[in-house]
Amino acid sequence: MMKLINLLKSKLDKDIWSDNKKDFDKYLVEPRGRFKGKTNLLLRPRTTKEVSTIVKICNKYNLPLVPQGGRTGLAGGTVPSKKGDELVLSLERMNKILSIEASYYLMTVQAGCVLSKIKKASEKKNCYFPLKLASEGNCTIGGNISTNAGGLAVLKYGMTRDLVAGIEVVLPNGDIISNLKVLKKDNRAYDLKHLFIGAEGTLGIVTAATIKLFPKINDRAFSIVALKNINLALKLLSIVNAEQQENLSTYELNTKRGLKLIEKHFKKVNIPFKNSYPFYVIIELTSIKKEKLKSKLRSILKIALKKDIILDFLLPSSLKQKNDIWSTRELISEAQKIDGPSIKHDISLPISKIPTFLKKAEMAISKIINRKYILAFGHLADGNLHYNIGKPKKLKETEFKRIYNTINGLVFDLVQKLGGSFSAEHGIGKIKMNELKKYSKKEELRLKRNIKYLIDPKKIMNPGKVFK
């Protein structure tokens, strides 16, 4: 293999590759520390042409490639194998904004462009790019596209798939498909970009994209609401939808357990209501027009309070207060990570089935682990929950690992029974390949495998991800 790697190096500019193992560390792990791989070569191309050259050589000599963006994914999709036989291809140098057509609400960017950079550039043009993620300071648009990232604004603007107008992709044989010039009407049979969005780098390497911008937000209302139970959270959602569906952009669920973790690990965050209630929802309304949304939201919540639908609510009166409220949502994953190991689930359900799921899942899991270690939070209005079980301090690591598959089975079987999905927004990567096989219809799985083998017959593109 080293002879082939040396051959590849000889055909590339010296400044786009490194075989110095001291450079490798950050490219071999994922944020949760669950996986660590090996590699013998790090590739950092600057252009699509360089990516194409690399891929053509790798395809010719059967050298597997692992594409990487910001390495913030939570399914192990960017980690090479432990064998060291896969080459890492990082797109971090391909970080340019190529064009902004503000009049048409379009921006063309290279795949390594960090999401926060894109958002700031759009704001300078009085536009808005709505993809909203806790990792936006590190994640890249290529990774967002390859995983079909979700986030906090899916309710109003959709998943990343809905924000992509065109893409440029290097195929496993090195050919380039580029469709960055966007037509409003284009019915030339299959829209190929959708093959690569959410494919996790297994069908090709996204090198650039044209993304959709939106008019600047000119009115915004924001509140955190306390509730007695999940059913009342859904009742309030119904009321807010009836009054402000076109403006509802965020409806995030949290619990007393979640706020306890924030309070424990982030002392500077002022916890709303002194964390006196069992459930919380963060609501945000946004509009491109001045609509007095704060007044309208206050009115809705006052009526809900009088009808005993909610227990309390807070509309922040300062930027600090607003940031503290957001922190109770955005810092929760980090707080749980600091607190110790946990078994995590990124699931989606029909919204009406969420109370049933929470009740039945808690009953089943509490027979194995005390229910106080269950943490449920997420995007309630689109049915996406993060349902995690923390490790009790007194429980041995080996015992916690032993019950991992049991708890996963309980959660995912229940999700399947209720008509949901075991993978809402984080993707398959390394960690959910068994679930993909178990919970997919045979015909559906066969078609997906056939697509993979047709486009990547030598299986060089991000091997060991999605399919075994």
LINMO-V842392 format. One record per backbone hydrogen bond with DSSP energy under -0.5 kcal/mol. NH is the residue of the N-H (numbers start at 0). CO is the residue of the C=O. E is the energy in kcal/mol with one decimal. If there is no record, write none. Layout:
nh	co	e
NH	CO	E
NH	CO	E
This chain:
nh	co	e
4	0	-2.3
5	1	-2.6
6	2	-1.8
7	3	-2.4
8	4	-2.6
9	5	-1.9
10	6	-0.8
10	7	-1.0
11	8	-1.4
15	12	-1.6
16	13	-1.0
17	41	-2.2
20	18	-0.7
22	19	-2.3
23	20	-1.1
24	20	-0.6
26	23	-2.2
27	24	-1.7
29	34	-0.9
30	72	-0.5
32	29	-2.3
36	27	-2.6
37	80	-2.6
41	17	-2.7
42	40	-0.5
42	87	-3.1
43	15	-3.3
50	46	-1.9
51	47	-2.6
52	48	-2.3
53	49	-2.4
54	50	-2.7
55	51	-2.5
56	52	-1.8
57	53	-2.5
58	54	-2.8
59	55	-2.0
60	56	-2.0
61	58	-0.7
62	57	-2.8
63	61	-0.7
63	84	-0.5
64	459	-3.4
65	86	-2.8
66	64	-0.5
67	88	-2.3
78	75	-1.1
79	77	-0.5
83	80	-0.8
86	63	-2.8
87	40	-1.9
88	65	-2.5
89	42	-2.9
89	87	-0.6
90	67	-2.3
93	90	-1.4
94	92	-1.7
97	95	-0.7
97	107	-1.9
98	107	-1.8
100	105	-3.1
101	99	-0.8
103	100	-1.2
104	100	-0.6
104	101	-0.6
105	100	-1.6
106	210	-1.9
107	98	-2.7
108	208	-2.7
109	95	-2.8
110	206	-2.4
111	93	-2.3
112	109	-1.6
114	138	-2.5
115	135	-2.3
116	113	-0.6
117	113	-1.7
118	114	-2.3
119	115	-2.2
120	116	-2.2
121	117	-2.2
122	118	-1.9
123	119	-1.7
124	120	-0.7
124	121	-0.8
125	122	-1.9
126	121	-2.7
127	213	-2.2
129	127	-0.6
132	130	-0.5
135	132	-1.5
137	134	-2.6
138	134	-2.9
140	112	-2.4
141	110	-2.7
143	139	-2.5
144	140	-2.4
145	141	-2.5
146	142	-1.6
147	143	-0.6
147	144	-0.7
148	143	-2.4
151	131	-2.5
153	150	-0.6
155	152	-0.8
155	248	-0.5
156	152	-2.5
157	153	-1.9
159	148	-2.2
161	158	-1.2
162	159	-2.1
163	159	-0.6
163	160	-0.9
164	162	-0.5
164	209	-2.8
165	209	-1.8
167	207	-2.6
168	176	-3.0
169	204	-2.5
170	168	-0.6
170	174	-3.1
171	202	-0.6
173	170	-2.4
176	168	-3.0
176	174	-0.5
177	175	-0.6
178	166	-2.1
181	179	-0.7
188	186	-1.8
191	189	-1.1
193	190	-1.5
194	191	-1.7
195	191	-0.8
195	192	-0.7
196	192	-1.5
197	144	-2.0
197	195	-0.5
198	195	-1.5
199	145	-3.0
201	198	-1.6
204	169	-2.5
205	203	-0.6
206	167	-2.5
207	167	-1.3
208	108	-2.4
209	165	-3.1
210	106	-3.3
210	208	-0.6
211	162	-3.0
212	104	-2.8
213	127	-2.1
215	125	-1.1
217	286	-2.2
218	286	-1.8
220	284	-2.4
222	282	-2.2
223	313	-2.0
224	280	-2.8
225	311	-2.7
226	278	-2.5
232	228	-1.2
233	229	-1.8
234	230	-1.9
235	231	-2.4
236	232	-1.7
237	233	-2.0
238	234	-1.7
239	235	-2.8
240	236	-2.7
241	237	-1.9
242	238	-1.5
243	239	-3.6
244	240	-1.4
246	243	-1.4
247	243	-1.4
248	246	-0.6
248	283	-2.4
249	283	-1.6
251	281	-2.4
252	377	-3.1
253	279	-2.6
255	277	-1.9
258	254	-2.2
259	255	-2.0
260	256	-1.6
261	257	-1.7
262	258	-2.6
263	259	-2.1
264	260	-2.0
265	261	-2.6
268	265	-1.6
269	267	-0.6
270	268	-0.7
273	270	-1.4
274	271	-2.4
275	272	-0.9
278	226	-1.7
279	253	-2.6
280	224	-2.2
281	251	-2.5
282	222	-3.0
282	280	-0.5
283	249	-2.1
284	220	-2.5
285	246	-2.7
286	218	-2.1
290	288	-0.9
295	291	-1.9
296	292	-3.0
297	293	-2.3
298	294	-2.0
299	295	-2.0
300	296	-2.4
301	297	-2.4
302	298	-1.9
303	299	-2.1
304	300	-2.1
305	301	-2.2
306	302	-1.9
307	304	-1.4
308	303	-2.6
309	303	-1.1
310	225	-2.9
311	225	-1.1
313	223	-2.3
315	313	-0.6
321	317	-2.1
322	318	-2.8
323	319	-2.3
324	320	-2.0
325	321	-2.5
326	322	-2.2
327	323	-1.2
327	324	-0.7
328	325	-1.6
329	325	-3.0
330	326	-2.0
331	328	-0.9
334	330	-2.7
335	331	-2.2
336	332	-2.0
337	333	-2.3
338	334	-1.9
339	335	-1.0
339	336	-0.6
342	388	-2.8
343	341	-0.7
346	344	-0.7
346	384	-2.4
347	420	-2.1
348	382	-2.1
352	349	-2.3
353	349	-0.5
353	350	-1.3
356	352	-2.6
357	353	-2.8
358	354	-2.2
359	355	-2.7
360	356	-3.1
361	357	-1.8
362	358	-1.9
363	359	-2.1
364	360	-2.8
365	361	-2.3
366	363	-0.9
367	364	-2.3
368	364	-2.9
372	369	-2.1
373	370	-1.8
374	387	-3.4
376	385	-2.0
377	252	-2.0
378	383	-1.4
379	250	-0.6
379	377	-1.5
380	250	-1.1
381	378	-1.4
382	379	-1.3
383	378	-1.6
384	346	-2.3
384	382	-0.7
385	376	-3.8
386	344	-2.3
386	384	-0.7
387	374	-3.1
387	385	-0.7
388	342	-2.3
389	372	-2.7
389	387	-0.5
390	340	-2.2
391	389	-0.5
394	391	-1.3
399	395	-2.3
400	396	-2.3
401	397	-1.6
402	398	-1.6
403	400	-0.8
404	400	-0.5
406	402	-2.5
407	403	-2.6
408	404	-2.4
409	405	-2.1
410	406	-2.5
411	407	-3.0
412	408	-2.3
413	409	-1.6
414	410	-2.4
415	411	-2.5
416	412	-2.3
417	413	-1.8
418	415	-1.5
419	414	-2.9
420	347	-2.5
423	345	-1.7
429	74	-2.7
430	74	-1.4
431	427	-1.9
432	429	-0.7
435	431	-2.2
436	432	-1.8
437	433	-2.6
438	434	-3.0
439	435	-0.9
444	440	-2.7
445	441	-2.5
446	442	-2.0
447	443	-2.0
448	444	-2.4
449	445	-2.4
450	446	-2.1
451	447	-2.1
452	448	-2.6
453	449	-2.1
454	450	-2.2
455	451	-2.8
458	455	-1.7
461	64	-3.0
461	459	-0.8
464	461	-0.8
465	428	-2.3
466	464	-3.1
